[in-house]
Amino acid sequence: MKYVGEIFKTNNYGNLIVTSYTNTRNVNVKFIHTGYETVAMMKDIIKGCVKDKSQPSVYGVGVIGDEIVNIKSVAPKEYKLWNKVLERCYDIKYHNRYPTYFECSVSENFKYYPYFKEWCNKQIGFNSKDDKGKPFNLDKDILIKGGKLYSEDICVFVPREVNALLIKREAKRGECLIGVCHHKRLNKFMSMVNKSGKPVHLGYFSTELEAFLAYKEAKEDYIKVVANKWKDQIDPRVYEALMNYQVEITD
Protein backbone atom coordinates (compact mmCIF):
# COMPACT_ATOMS: atom_id res chain seq x y z
CA MET A 1 0.00 0.00 0.00
CA LYS A 2 1.17 3.53 -0.77
CA TYR A 3 3.62 4.97 1.82
CA VAL A 4 3.00 2.17 4.36
CA GLY A 5 6.32 1.08 5.87
CA GLU A 6 8.17 4.16 4.64
CA ILE A 7 10.34 6.05 7.12
CA PHE A 8 10.38 9.86 7.22
CA LYS A 9 12.58 12.28 9.12
CA THR A 10 11.05 14.96 11.34
CA ASN A 11 12.55 18.33 12.16
CA ASN A 12 12.87 17.80 15.91
CA TYR A 13 11.55 14.39 16.90
CA GLY A 14 13.57 11.76 15.10
CA ASN A 15 12.19 9.38 12.48
CA LEU A 16 8.66 8.11 12.07
CA ILE A 17 7.17 5.28 10.07
CA VAL A 18 3.85 5.22 8.22
CA THR A 19 1.73 2.38 9.61
CA SER A 20 -1.43 2.88 7.54
CA TYR A 21 -2.68 5.18 4.81
CA THR A 22 -6.30 6.15 4.19
CA ASN A 23 -5.84 9.37 2.22
CA THR A 24 -3.56 12.41 2.20
CA ARG A 25 -5.32 13.88 5.23
CA ASN A 26 -5.51 10.68 7.26
CA VAL A 27 -2.18 8.91 7.66
CA ASN A 28 -1.27 6.85 10.72
CA VAL A 29 2.33 7.16 11.82
CA LYS A 30 4.51 5.84 14.64
CA PHE A 31 7.64 7.50 16.02
CA ILE A 32 10.43 4.96 15.99
CA HIS A 33 12.25 6.17 19.11
CA THR A 34 9.29 6.51 21.52
CA GLY A 35 6.58 4.41 19.92
CA TYR A 36 4.15 7.34 20.02
CA GLU A 37 1.39 6.99 17.41
CA THR A 38 -0.74 9.70 15.84
CA VAL A 39 -2.64 10.66 12.70
CA ALA A 40 -1.18 13.30 10.39
CA MET A 41 -1.55 14.81 6.95
CA MET A 42 0.84 13.60 4.28
CA LYS A 43 2.08 17.13 3.55
CA ASP A 44 3.12 17.54 7.18
CA ILE A 45 4.88 14.19 7.17
CA ILE A 46 6.88 15.15 4.08
CA LYS A 47 7.76 18.54 5.59
CA GLY A 48 8.93 16.84 8.79
CA CYS A 49 6.67 18.93 11.00
CA VAL A 50 4.73 16.16 12.74
CA LYS A 51 5.24 16.38 16.52
CA ASP A 52 5.89 13.55 18.92
CA LYS A 53 3.62 14.66 21.74
CA SER A 54 5.10 12.15 24.14
CA GLN A 55 8.29 14.21 24.18
CA PRO A 56 8.92 16.90 26.84
CA SER A 57 8.37 19.95 24.64
CA VAL A 58 7.35 22.53 27.26
CA TYR A 59 10.30 24.08 29.13
CA GLY A 60 12.21 20.88 28.49
CA VAL A 61 10.11 18.81 30.91
CA GLY A 62 6.40 19.14 30.09
CA VAL A 63 4.63 16.52 27.97
CA ILE A 64 1.43 17.63 26.22
CA GLY A 65 0.31 14.19 25.07
CA ASP A 66 -2.74 14.05 22.84
CA GLU A 67 -4.55 16.89 24.57
CA ILE A 68 -5.69 19.88 22.49
CA VAL A 69 -4.05 23.01 23.87
CA ASN A 70 -5.29 25.56 21.36
CA ILE A 71 -9.02 25.95 20.76
CA LYS A 72 -9.75 28.77 18.31
CA SER A 73 -6.42 30.35 19.28
CA VAL A 74 -7.33 30.24 22.99
CA ALA A 75 -5.61 27.85 25.38
CA PRO A 76 -7.77 26.02 27.98
CA LYS A 77 -7.37 27.34 31.52
CA GLU A 78 -5.84 24.04 32.64
CA TYR A 79 -3.10 24.43 30.06
CA LYS A 80 -2.45 28.07 30.95
CA LEU A 81 -2.06 27.10 34.58
CA TRP A 82 0.15 24.09 33.77
CA ASN A 83 2.36 26.19 31.51
CA LYS A 84 2.71 28.84 34.22
CA VAL A 85 3.74 26.26 36.81
CA LEU A 86 6.42 24.87 34.50
CA GLU A 87 7.63 28.39 33.73
CA ARG A 88 8.03 29.14 37.43
CA CYS A 89 10.09 26.02 37.98
CA TYR A 90 12.15 25.64 34.82
CA ASP A 91 12.49 28.96 33.01
CA ILE A 92 15.81 30.72 33.66
CA LYS A 93 14.45 34.14 32.68
CA TYR A 94 11.65 33.73 35.21
CA HIS A 95 14.18 32.80 37.91
CA ASN A 96 16.14 35.94 37.16
CA ARG A 97 13.02 38.00 37.90
CA TYR A 98 11.73 35.86 40.76
CA PRO A 99 14.68 34.02 42.36
CA THR A 100 12.50 32.51 45.11
CA TYR A 101 11.30 29.96 42.53
CA PHE A 102 14.81 28.79 41.68
CA GLU A 103 14.60 25.71 43.91
CA CYS A 104 11.03 24.79 42.94
CA SER A 105 10.20 21.68 40.91
CA VAL A 106 7.25 19.70 39.55
CA SER A 107 6.32 16.09 40.28
CA GLU A 108 6.64 13.53 37.49
CA ASN A 109 2.84 13.22 37.24
CA PHE A 110 2.42 16.98 36.96
CA LYS A 111 4.88 17.09 34.06
CA TYR A 112 2.30 15.18 32.03
CA TYR A 113 -0.40 17.63 30.95
CA PRO A 114 -3.27 15.10 30.55
CA TYR A 115 -2.73 14.03 34.17
CA PHE A 116 -2.56 17.62 35.40
CA LYS A 117 -5.74 18.52 33.52
CA GLU A 118 -7.66 15.61 34.98
CA TRP A 119 -6.31 16.34 38.47
CA CYS A 120 -7.40 19.99 38.29
CA ASN A 121 -10.97 19.10 37.46
CA LYS A 122 -11.22 16.84 40.51
CA GLN A 123 -10.02 19.48 42.99
CA ILE A 124 -12.14 21.56 45.36
CA GLY A 125 -11.94 25.17 44.27
CA PHE A 126 -10.64 24.70 40.74
CA ASN A 127 -13.79 26.15 39.18
CA SER A 128 -14.50 28.55 42.06
CA LYS A 129 -14.19 32.32 42.23
CA ASP A 130 -13.62 34.58 45.20
CA ASP A 131 -15.82 37.46 46.34
CA LYS A 132 -14.19 39.71 43.75
CA GLY A 133 -14.91 37.32 40.90
CA LYS A 134 -11.30 36.14 40.63
CA PRO A 135 -10.47 32.43 40.16
CA PHE A 136 -8.87 30.56 43.03
CA ASN A 137 -5.06 30.33 43.03
CA LEU A 138 -3.01 27.14 42.89
CA ASP A 139 -0.96 26.96 46.10
CA LYS A 140 1.96 24.67 46.89
CA ASP A 141 2.95 25.63 50.43
CA ILE A 142 -0.13 25.77 52.63
CA LEU A 143 -0.24 22.05 53.35
CA ILE A 144 3.54 21.94 53.68
CA LYS A 145 5.00 25.19 54.95
CA GLY A 146 7.71 26.46 52.67
CA GLY A 147 7.03 23.74 50.11
CA LYS A 148 9.05 23.83 46.90
CA LEU A 149 7.33 21.01 45.02
CA TYR A 150 4.25 21.31 42.83
CA SER A 151 2.62 17.90 43.15
CA GLU A 152 -0.75 16.21 43.26
CA ASP A 153 -0.46 15.52 47.00
CA ILE A 154 0.55 19.03 48.05
CA CYS A 155 -1.12 21.54 45.73
CA VAL A 156 -4.55 22.98 46.50
CA PHE A 157 -6.80 25.70 45.10
CA VAL A 158 -7.50 28.62 47.43
CA PRO A 159 -9.02 32.11 47.12
CA ARG A 160 -6.53 34.92 46.66
CA GLU A 161 -7.28 36.22 50.13
CA VAL A 162 -6.03 32.93 51.59
CA ASN A 163 -3.06 32.77 49.26
CA ALA A 164 -1.99 36.29 50.23
CA LEU A 165 -2.12 35.47 53.94
CA LEU A 166 1.15 33.57 53.92
CA ILE A 167 3.24 35.66 51.51
CA LYS A 168 6.26 36.88 53.45
CA ARG A 169 7.73 39.49 51.07
CA GLU A 170 11.18 39.00 52.58
CA ALA A 171 12.90 41.39 50.18
CA LYS A 172 10.78 44.34 51.35
CA ARG A 173 10.67 43.95 55.12
CA GLY A 174 14.25 44.81 56.08
CA GLU A 175 16.41 43.16 58.73
CA CYS A 176 13.86 42.89 61.56
CA LEU A 177 11.78 39.86 62.43
CA ILE A 178 8.63 39.31 60.40
CA GLY A 179 5.91 41.84 61.25
CA VAL A 180 8.39 44.17 62.94
CA CYS A 181 10.26 47.34 62.03
CA HIS A 182 12.48 49.68 64.06
CA HIS A 183 11.34 53.25 64.69
CA LYS A 184 14.61 55.19 64.90
CA ARG A 185 13.26 58.42 66.37
CA LEU A 186 11.48 56.66 69.22
CA ASN A 187 14.06 53.88 69.42
CA LYS A 188 11.17 51.44 69.67
CA PHE A 189 10.09 48.40 67.72
CA MET A 190 6.81 48.76 65.87
CA SER A 191 4.57 45.82 65.03
CA MET A 192 2.01 45.73 62.19
CA VAL A 193 -0.18 43.09 60.57
CA ASN A 194 -2.01 43.24 57.25
CA LYS A 195 -5.74 42.58 57.32
CA SER A 196 -7.73 42.61 54.08
CA GLY A 197 -4.74 44.21 52.40
CA LYS A 198 -4.52 47.08 54.88
CA PRO A 199 -1.83 47.53 57.56
CA VAL A 200 -3.05 47.46 61.15
CA HIS A 201 -0.78 49.05 63.76
CA LEU A 202 -0.27 46.83 66.83
CA GLY A 203 1.83 49.19 68.95
CA TYR A 204 5.38 50.10 69.95
CA PHE A 205 7.55 47.78 72.02
CA SER A 206 10.83 47.99 73.87
CA THR A 207 12.25 44.83 72.31
CA GLU A 208 12.07 43.24 68.91
CA LEU A 209 10.88 39.97 70.45
CA GLU A 210 7.92 41.65 72.18
CA ALA A 211 6.92 43.26 68.89
CA PHE A 212 7.21 39.92 67.09
CA LEU A 213 5.07 38.11 69.68
CA ALA A 214 2.35 40.75 69.26
CA TYR A 215 2.48 40.22 65.49
CA LYS A 216 2.45 36.44 65.88
CA GLU A 217 -0.69 36.49 68.02
CA ALA A 218 -2.51 38.93 65.75
CA LYS A 219 -1.49 37.12 62.56
CA GLU A 220 -2.49 33.67 63.77
CA ASP A 221 -5.85 35.02 64.99
CA TYR A 222 -6.48 36.70 61.64
CA ILE A 223 -5.56 33.55 59.70
CA LYS A 224 -8.26 31.70 61.67
CA VAL A 225 -10.79 34.41 60.83
CA VAL A 226 -10.08 34.06 57.11
CA ALA A 227 -10.07 30.27 57.34
CA ASN A 228 -13.55 30.30 58.85
CA LYS A 229 -14.76 32.75 56.22
CA TRP A 230 -13.86 30.29 53.44
CA LYS A 231 -14.37 27.03 55.36
CA ASP A 232 -17.21 25.76 53.17
CA GLN A 233 -15.42 26.53 49.89
CA ILE A 234 -11.91 25.20 50.46
CA ASP A 235 -10.36 21.77 50.79
CA PRO A 236 -10.75 20.52 54.40
CA ARG A 237 -6.99 19.99 54.48
CA VAL A 238 -6.49 23.69 53.81
CA TYR A 239 -8.88 24.65 56.59
CA GLU A 240 -7.08 22.39 59.05
CA ALA A 241 -3.66 23.73 58.02
CA LEU A 242 -4.79 27.33 58.46
CA MET A 243 -6.38 26.70 61.83
CA ASN A 244 -3.15 25.11 63.03
CA TYR A 245 -0.78 27.57 61.33
CA GLN A 246 1.99 28.97 63.51
CA VAL A 247 4.11 32.01 62.76
CA GLU A 248 7.72 31.13 63.52
CA ILE A 249 10.42 33.53 64.60
CA THR A 250 12.47 32.28 61.65
CA ASP A 251 9.78 33.18 59.09
GIJOGI-V293972 format. One record per run of one state. SS is the DSSP state (a for helix, b for strand, c for the rest). FROM is the first residue (numbers start at 1). LEN is the number of residues. If there is no record, write none. Layout:
ss-><SS SS>
from-><FROM FROM>
len-><LEN LEN>
//
This chain:
ss-><c b c b c b c b c a c b c b c b c b c a c a c a c b c a b a c b c b c b c b c b c a c a c b c b c b c a c a c a c>
from-><1 7 10 15 24 26 32 37 41 42 48 56 59 62 64 71 72 74 75 77 91 92 98 99 102 105 107 109 112 113 121 129 130 135 136 137 140 149 151 156 159 160 166 170 173 180 184 188 196 198 206 208 230 231 234 236 244>
len-><6 3 5 9 2 6 5 4 1 6 8 3 3 2 7 1 2 1 2 14 1 6 1 3 3 2 2 3 1 8 8 1 5 1 1 3 9 2 5 3 1 6 4 3 7 4 4 8 2 8 2 22 1 3 2 8 8>
//
